[in-house]
Amino acid sequence: MNAMPESGHGRDVSLCDYQHHMSRRTLLGAGGGSLMMSAIAQRLVRADEQQKTDPSRPKSVILLWLQGGPSQLETFDPHPGGIHGGDASAITTSVRGVQISDLLPQTAEQMHLASLVRSVTSKEGDHERAVYNIKTGYRPDPTLKHPSVGAVLCHADQAGADIPRHISIVPNGFPGRGGYLGAAYDAFKIYDPAQPVPDIRRSVSESRFEQRVADLYGVVEREFRKGRLQQLESTRTLHRTVTDVALRMMSSQQLDAFNVASEPESVLESFGDSAFGRGVLAASRLIEVGARCVEVSLGGWDSHITNHALQSAACDKLDPALSSLLKRLEERDLLSTTLVVCGGEFGRTPSINPAEGRDHWPHGFSVLMAGCGIRRGTVHGGTARTPVLDPDRPMLDVADPVTVGDLHATILKALGVDYREELETPIGRPMKRSEGEPIDAILDV
């Protein structure tokens, strides 16, 4: 194996000593939308389930999802000067001895708040399968749909909120899903936070709206009871509870967290003038009011051609948003209870193809983690500066490799969730929350 470069490669370095979704138009006759049902479904799950996190300090996760496969060589694991290094240079960071790509200069200044795992490995090189793998911790299985990490967290921690607790901002076709835990745990989807959340304001006068609600109760209860046993006549149907929760949410102050326009102009500028930047800012606001998992997606990383140009453009959006998020969470004393995870479905090939691009590479890529339960200023694993590209042994030059399952076990342990616990699927099949083991070298719990 070739020698690993100095900045922490090859060793651990601690450098800082299936359910229906009904729309509100269906229920209230006043406009459609999935926000209400997502919040309602999450609040109607069994309240007696064991809570796995400390109720006095609830944990949350913000996932910065880099859709398409970010190049580790242009982000968190640069190898300038080597035959496969490409056009990116390495710059120093706020952690002595650790360098990252010069395409992320603002993030470099905040690296003392984060840790890097530079040796994630996967067996999935197809986008859709790899996304499923990274988001759930399991490879696709035709007999079972696994829940995403946000769904697992919300299932383990039943703390309530008036808004949805699992949210996907600027979704790209693969938002977090509830899997076998049920559609109640699917992420609620919104797009650019520059626009208001749709379908949460009454479109009629208050008196007419209240009359519609009253009429709804009568119609649905009457239809529900048709043909049912007499003892149901005195039973309050579930739709009334659903509607009551919807009405409380529509008037909740927590909805203001979606409104990033209320932030000072300087704050908006610091996160970047993009839907992604505004989404990351919204994520920090949503975590403060009770959301448990907020996923913000950034595309543009699939660089089979003109790799450097595409990776540079994507980094231009990632850099201000990621660095500002870490600073904001730290300044507001939220980083100790909020886990930030930044990565994509796989990396890019060490070799550059004839179209000046890099292709899919699941055999050694990087993920940044920061916040609750994660050591600061730590690097785990690494890839070789001059890799031996042996097709029979693609991970030959990866030091201290970790699996996607290990990554998930690490995330869950950092969040205070028992990653070993077995849950029961709807058909009675026992299934562990994670099939991996935590990366203890980066954990501080």
Secondary structure, 3 states (H helix, E strand, C coil): CCCCCCCCCCCCEECCCCCCCCCHHHHHCCCCCCHHHHHHHHHCCCCCCCCCCCCCCCCEEEEEEECCCCCHHHCCCCCCCCCCCCCCCEEECCCCCCEEECCCHHHHCCHHHEEEEEEEECCCCCHHHHHHHHHHCCCCECCECCCCHHHHHHHHCCCCCCCCCEEEECCCCCCCCCHHHCHHHCCEEECCCCCCCCCCCCCCCHHHHHHHHHHHHHHHHHHHHCCCCHHHHHCCCHHHHHHHHHHHHHCCHHHHHHCHHHCCHHHHHHHCCCHHHHHHHHHHHHHHCCCCEEEEEECCCCCCCCHHHHHHHHHHHHHHHHHHHHHHHHHCCCCCCEEEEEECCCEECCCCCCCCCCCEECCCEEEEEEECCECCCEEECEECCCCCCCCCCCCCCEECCEEHHHHHHHHHHHCCCCCCCEEECCCCCEEECCCCCCCHHHECC
